[in-house]
Amino acid sequence: MNENQTGLRRLALALSFSVGLLSLSQEILWVRLLSFGQQGRPQAFAIVLAAFLLGISIGAVVGRRICANSPAVLASAARALCWAAALDLVALQLMAPLLGNSPIRLAGLVLMIAVTAGAKGVLFPIVHHLGSATAEADLGRSVSRVYLANVMGSALGPLITGFWLLDVLRVESVWALVCGATALLGLLTLAATPQRRVSWFAMPAALLALGLVLVVHPLVVIDKVAEPWQGDAPLAHLIQNKHGILHVTHGDDSDTTYGGNAYDGRINVDMAQNSNGLDRAYLMALLHNKPRRVLVIGLSTGAWTEVILGFPGVEQVDVVEINPGYREMISRYPAVAPLLSDPRVRLHIDDGRRWLRAHPQAQYDLIFQNTTFHWRAYTTLLLSHEYLSELGRHLAPGGVAAMNTTSSRDAYATALAVFPHVIRYGNFAYMSAAALQRRPDAEAVLRACRTGGKPSFGEALFTKPHVAWKLLNEPLQPAAEYLQANAGAVPPMVITDLNMISEYRHGQPPLFGLLAPLLPPTP
């Protein structure tokens, strides 16, 4: 093997590794963007994967034809990389209008995913062509090395992007970084071409893409997608990290928080307004005779934890939250910021299920979770039979657990499959091994509740039909009775870690109605 062939094969290995890294990094970014645009629908990953594989397949066909017909394959590879960078830049400009909630926009986004993936997929057969030995005895080994380099890059890309870059940069900035790296790789490949000549459009395209990315690329994709969901409400805060995207919009009476572009709660603890539905939290104080230790799964806006701290007799509150961005957001709001410095609060940045398994001896009088919409990705992990059984093992005798069902009949059915006593108030399920009823001194408990050092309920709120009166007088409906009264076309099912029915069977249609005729009926 001569020196030129050795150098070419090394270059092919480097290209194979780099393109794998950049392609899979971009796939991670597409999943983040599409999931945000679709409010966390579980089908987002499948849609991206299908579009990505389609694009790579088409790109590979184009690359194979280049290998068969081009007299200068390396120069063609350089041009392909330059154009891939240019297409990435175009995609960055078109993302915001295409990340909306409509079938037409989704179709356009799928096409754009396929195009950007295909532009890099062109390189896959080219690098094998460049890196393969001409001698039959060494052919298999050389092909394997090129393939291994691609696999290594493809494995490293998601790790670097998903666990590091997205934790320190905005998703748009990471996209721009991938775009710039692709352009730079194209320029370096151009410099390595033996002919030292390229088509007139390759160099300007690469330089334009690289220049725009490094100098004037826009960083407002998420901002533009976040705002339309809220109508005219202006964007107040935006926090991005590897765990997700949080944003807050200004409101007349309180600011509203969104996690992954889906409603997450209001930053308001004023029970005269009760815009946050906090009466569902206060009911917990009436269902246990002496709650001292409380576990909160999911910090979110912090409003729920703040009012729980005002329950009479509460001595310790463990809060498990997977996204540290909420802590940063809460620190900006005086109404909820005090919980971060309250000595009774222990905030654990961790996954809820993992934390529960790691602390099998922890026992609580109250366990509370204001669960997100049941149809969102991964919500099964907080609604399933297995998870609720784990919660039950952490309840002290007489303890009560509460979760937001978001009106899912399956969630109520699952609660009844785990706990002998389940009642419904609002859209919450309250679960216990003991009978659930209001304590005899319920009114005195409500009057003793404090928020910010002041009574949580003014005197007027104890009169009919205000919120304190409702907490003391509205019937607590057994969950079994609720399910019987709200029988649907499909009987409710018990949610498990394996069937994930809350997300896939009874969740939102994946293409906003386009595939609805193919889906089973919903309850």
C-alpha positions, 0 to 999 in steps of 0.5 A: 500500500502506498503513502497516498492510499494509507492517507486516504484510508485514514481520512475515510476513518476520520470522516466516518467517525465525524459524520456519525458523531454529527448525525447522531448529535443532530438526531438528539437535537431533532428529538428535543425540538420536535418533542418541545413542539408537540408538548412531549407527545411520546410519538416524537421520538418515533417520528424523528427516528422514522424520518431520520432513517428514511433520509439516511437511506435516500442519502446512501443511494445518492452516495452509492451513485457518486461512488459509481460515477464520480471521477473525484469521490473525495471532492464529491464528499467535500461538496456533500458536507458543504451542502449539508452545512448549508441545509442545516442552516436553512433548517435552523431558519425554518424550525420555528414556523414548522414546530407548530401543532398541525399536520401540515407543519408536522409533515414539513418538519418530517421532510426537513428531518429527512433532508438534513439526515440524508445530506450527511447520509450521502457520506456513508457509502463514500467513506466505505469506498474511500476506506476500503482496501483494493486487495480482496484479502484485506477488504473485510478488515478495512470495511469493518474499520470504517464501520467501527469508526462510524459506530464509535462516532454515532455512540459518542455524539448523543453522549456529548450532546445529550449529557454535556452540550445541552446542559451548557448551551441552548438547543439552538446553539448546539444546532449551530455548533453542529452546523459549523462543525459540518462546514469546517469538516467540509472545508478540511476535506476540500483542502485534502482533495488531490486535485485542489480544485472544486466546483464553484459552489462548494467553497462559497456554500461552506464559507457562507454557512460557517460565517453565518453560524459563527456570526449571525445565527439566530438563537430564538427558535424555542422562544418563538415556539413557546410564545404562540401557545400562550396567546398574547402572554409575553415570555418571562423566563426560559431555562434550558438544560439536559433535562428539558426546557422550561419557560414562564409567561407573564399573566395578569394575576400570576405567571404560568410555568410550562415544562416541555411546552406543556402547562405545568402550573401557576406561581401563585399561592393566594387562596383568594384566587386559587388559580393554581387549584391548591385546594387539592393540596390542602385536602391532604391536610384534612385526610391525616390526623397528624402529618409530620413527614411529607414527600413531594415528587416533582417540585415544578413551580414550588407553589404546592410545596410552599403551601404544604410547609404551612400545614400544622405540624409538618416537620420535614418535607423531602422534595424529589425533582429531576430538573434543577432548572425549577430550582433556578426558576423558583429563586426568582419569585418571592412567593415561592422562593422561601421554600429553598431556604426553609430548614425543613425542606430537603431538595433531592435532584434525582429521578423519583422512582430511582430515589424511592428505590434508593431509600426503601426505609423512608416512610411518610405520612403524606406523599404528593405528586402533581403529575403532568398530563397522562398522555405525555412521554414517560408519564407511565413511570409516575402512574403505573401499577409498579410505581404506585405499589412503590409509593405504598411501601413508603407510606407510614401507617395511616398515610395518604398518597395523592396524584393528579390523574389529569382526568385519566380513567386508567389512572383511577383504575390503577390506583384502585388496583393498588390501594383499597381506599381511593377517593376523588376530589377535582382531578386528583386521586387520594389513596391509602390503606386506611379509610379516607375521611376528613378529620373531626377538626378539619375547619380548625386545621384550615384556619391554622394553615399559614402561607408566608406567615399569614393565614392561608384562608381569609374569613370570607373563604369559609362561607358558601360557595368559596374554596374553604367551604368546599374543602369542608363540605363537598362530598369526597367521591369514591373512585370506584363510583366515579368510574361507574358513573363515567363508563366509556366505550372502552373500559379503563385499564390498569397502567403498567410499565409494559403496556404504557396505555396512558401514553399510547392507547388513550393518549393524543393521536400522534399526527393530530387526527390524521391517523385517528381512524386507525387507532382503537376507540378512546374511553 
